[in-house]
Amino acid sequence: MGRAVYPDSVLEEARRNELIPILHRDALLCGQEDTCSVNCDDTSSEEMEIHKDGPTELEAHFTLTSTVLFAVGQTIGSGIFVSPNEVVKQVLSPGMALIIWVLSGFISLCGALSFSELGTLIKRSGGELQYIKAAYGDLPAFLYFWVCGVIRNSMGCAVISLTFSSYLCNMFMPHTHPEFGTAKKCTAALAIVLIIAVMTWSTKWGVRMANLFCVLKLLALTVLVLLGIWQLARGRTENISRGFEGTNTNPGTWTTAFFAALWSYSGWNCINMMSGEIKDAGKNVPRALVLSQVCLVTVYVLANVAYSSILSIGELITEDAIALYVGKKMLGEFGPRWSRAGELFFGFSVAVSSFGSLSSSLMGSSRLPFIAAQEGMMPQFLALIQSSTGTPIVSLIFIGVSAFLCVWSSTISTLISYVGFLSWFWWGLCFLAVPILRIKMPHSPRKFKVFMAFPILATLSTLYLVVGPFFVSPIPCLAWIGVTLIGVPVFYGYVDRNNVAGRAMDWILLRLSKVLRAEL
């Protein structure tokens, strides 16, 4: 299957709508003079040579400080307002919960450093998809997309939408109400539909939605930490003084706690996506990664100290919208009106910021099916761009429908566990790709080379995270392996463009391009 070629009119509209980062560089440069040559067709024996020249190189304008702030801002999302109670549910003590948060930050740092070398080596759009393809070949790359592009990313979007709806619904009805669960899922599904509708109209509006309320989550987090400091300053240490009392000592269940904490650190790989725009990347990339992770660990530990000092273990376990409950409980000491004000402040702040995070997540998740279609790994109609808006309309709708279905399938806790298991299995293969590509591509240029201990530690951590759940819930783990293996016959049945499946996809491509007024 050939690469998609976009008309000048579509490219110009894509530039205006800030869509250029998700368009494949090879397609964008089609017909232009360039010296970029990427040989990925035979990853088993040949090195991948990557050369960039002239206008294909993005201007390096990020300093160390701006890079750290970017990484922290991108990583802090809705997770810190939903994950802490999931961690406590598994470890049952505030002391062990804090250790889980610190270790999760270290694991994320090892992973981020590993990804930074891969990002400076392989600059093609697609991230993990390209790393796995370079290290292991086409079939593993397809299976990655099959599981992560279709399932994992959709479940991640569902988690964020359920966080949004949980805080929104808690402002108007107690979580003990018999219709609360239905109302929460309906609200989450409606949010996905609304965002996809806006982004299919214009990607620029999707970006504006993502940025508009970003400050609210930081404000809510700041107030939360200040309330925790106030609580401790008054000598109210009875909750947090429990330390490690009652800790669950089963290491198998700790993996679920790690998945919940690591969910809040999601975004640790964002720096490698922009390594070409960082000044003196060889020095500033590792520095920015270390500094940003230290900042994140500090903020998350302070937030969890606040939760643990204000709420009892029972309250942490039973309350879904824990930040909202913190505001209600602390400010409620000044009277019912203050209690309602605290409830509304945290509920509105977290709900609106989660809505913005959902917008970013849906837009980012749509990139993987878009790029996979361009790589010939999925039906080409997923690479259709709407002519009038420059929006990747089919891939957006595809992710939106998948996330919509995931909302109705399970709870936040279960979805986070599934996302964690699937993510870290494939990320583990990416970490292992660092030494593999050192052997396969020893002479390819790398702006940054990670100390080999970090990808090894990241790989060993991943081994624990992936194997541990088999001792706690083996059936779901085996089910995900089965779902992954289903992709093998799909891969071999689709690569032949002359078979029935190939002709059917061509027919769908033709019809969709007419109905949606979209082009390749």
Steps between C-alpha positions, in 0.01 A plus 500: 500500500649836397540802721229763507564818301316815606400784267642847569159631605462233769855557626443874528180446696677245718768756581238754600331242723827398666471148357846488346660307791279197433559487126773263392815688401551284190154590373547869575827515308368308202603686186747725685878493492634339820772277621297300747527131434366241742552135434266301724397234250757247615556555871649154543832571332532860385560814700257785490670810365334827591613826348323829529566822320370852455131560565430151635688583823285674760654806662655431842332759722434312828744586780558275800251695712226506237548129433460414869187716528357344183557145631348575841200674346440216255528228764286643780147414403189344645689198636608662827132564578391138447804271544584555871196311627573217254854475643374497860240234417780261411767577766266605786745740669612860436870415551507228234296719268768771513771242418296386198480860376877558537594171332255570218676829439837321479362238260357778283839675499678183383240459227522863393881487471472184290243659273716808457773300327242329279344839420830652387581188295165452325333831426208369296148567628344215691716467813478146638364369170822600322728379782342154503504481123871588485597252774268206438338536157159558344294234681582616858443860388158403365414312821597809699257706299239223513503501881604853591363703211163330504453403865746657746470859381123474489490371859732783607260754353214322676678534836540875454138542392381301804717720726333805347150358546574373852593847626223670305228265622626507859426873511130435446429155646668275761694200375269279708201597283364193315519678164847647554681235297270540202519879514881486516531275195247700297684823578836345407362368171344838419832677563676272247232561239517877550880519475518279191231715337700817571831353382358360178391855426843649575811365673586856605193513723604168653838651588333809648273283716804309626684818597212714624453339842852364561561755775201370701660163576815676624292734715304210648823311572653806670195551721500128585864511614436818703205337674721203589768731643233684700370169637846389614583845640199468729637171634235284329732204431279213615434374145850521353669383822376147427810464282533140382238361737278244326709492180400232249816289462396316183741622224260380233236755597761776507513487120148643488614779732799567274273513194282760673799716601670460162177613336554840663856510363375431147667752274854418613587429135386842374850654497639252248220597262644853483872424535573666165366830636715505815819707507813294566284186516790270592535676838158655558284194427633288791515805728139593417386142557663479842381845612144449375472161673634645825238777476224248429599266783511797739158630394339155507646412840377832643155438352486151650618630836210745482252223416634271774502773766146619429322173419496171685588173326130416482416832335787465253375158396129576471503850346547521121527880472750532785610858426137613507453324835815668637360844416163411648650365823764766565299809411193346662654588836398861429137416431271343236549778245878463515461124469296543184750756367790258550301223336418716198855636466670161484216338307496771234881534478569129462202438270587782262874422496418133437284609209802682357721196562245282324516729200879467487487125550244441226695719258830329584352149489368560150858537374585132535229359269570790262871414476440123501274546198773693323747222582269247334422324829134596511230587245598810308168672565630572854746745337224707338519874566194716459561738210333807647652484852821299471372275783581123514131435523482121469773428756335744744161334460665158531661586835184678617278198435751266668523724810121534507467120518769470769310742727216250529720194542661539843598717798783753530704263718474209258570715196813647662626148573438391142664812358800450729545135408478564126713816509787359700520178301568695182707767671716218636570392142591861419745514793655174380526653153771738627774233526362317197529809279844575643600167342295529180577866436835575663599781262167685476518851650363547850483842665462327834618159626351379826709320760409135439404441864183708453336296220602181682335620822194612304479158332531315833230724652278425204556127550364530854208718391399258224556170684351610835137524379507134391517400869205724592264496199633248245185478287497866380874477427455184293206665325719795393764260370226330298380834363859581399544167321178555305693776326737248339248360247364851450851616405563219255149524360531871430851545362397348166324783316347262245297297747134550585578708811720736298234554236234557769716765664547675167123509457456649851774754428322618186161533671632678810703748295181600317272517805748690721648706215843379603821425311818300545 
